[in-house]
Amino acid sequence: MYGWIWRHLPGNTPIRAVIALLLVLGIVYVLFQYVFPWAEPLLPFGNVTVDEGGTG
């Protein structure tokens, strides 16, 4: 899959590397701004209970 993406990017190797980096940064931005906030209420990680006191 990555080879297919690399072959379809325009330009020579340095330009392809810059474009690939921009694509990765764009994907990370979209994930953190839209996908993760949308999915957070659907995940059970916020339902953590911690008991006060301990064994001892």
C-alpha positions as CSV (number, residue, x, y, z in Angstrom):
1,M,0.0,0.0,0.0
2,Y,2.7,2.5,0.9
3,G,4.6,1.6,-2.3
4,W,1.5,2.4,-4.3
5,I,1.1,5.7,-2.6
6,W,4.8,6.5,-3.1
7,R,4.7,5.7,-6.8
8,H,1.7,7.9,-7.3
9,L,3.2,11.0,-5.6
10,P,4.5,13.6,-8.1
11,G,8.1,14.8,-8.2
12,N,11.5,13.3,-7.3
13,T,12.5,11.7,-4.0
14,P,12.9,14.9,-1.8
15,I,9.6,16.3,-3.1
16,R,7.8,13.0,-2.5
17,A,9.2,12.9,1.0
18,V,7.9,16.4,1.7
19,I,4.5,15.6,0.3
20,A,4.3,12.3,2.2
21,L,5.2,14.2,5.4
22,L,2.5,16.7,4.8
23,L,0.0,13.9,4.1
24,V,0.9,12.2,7.4
25,L,0.6,15.5,9.3
26,G,-2.7,16.2,7.7
27,I,-4.1,12.8,8.7
28,V,-2.8,13.2,12.3
29,Y,-4.5,16.7,12.4
30,V,-7.8,15.3,11.2
31,L,-7.7,12.4,13.7
32,F,-7.0,14.7,16.7
33,Q,-9.4,17.5,15.7
34,Y,-12.4,15.4,14.5
35,V,-12.2,11.7,14.8
36,F,-10.9,11.3,18.4
37,P,-13.2,13.9,20.0
38,W,-16.1,12.2,18.2
39,A,-15.1,8.7,19.4
40,E,-14.3,9.6,23.0
41,P,-17.8,9.4,24.4
42,L,-18.2,6.0,22.8
43,L,-15.1,4.6,24.6
44,P,-15.3,3.1,28.1
45,F,-12.0,4.7,29.3
46,G,-13.8,7.5,31.2
47,N,-15.6,5.1,33.5
48,V,-12.7,4.5,35.8
49,T,-13.3,4.1,39.6
50,V,-10.7,4.5,42.2
51,D,-11.4,3.4,45.7
52,E,-10.3,5.6,48.5
53,G,-8.2,4.0,51.1
54,G,-6.2,0.9,50.6
55,T,-5.2,-2.4,52.0
56,G,-3.1,-1.6,54.9
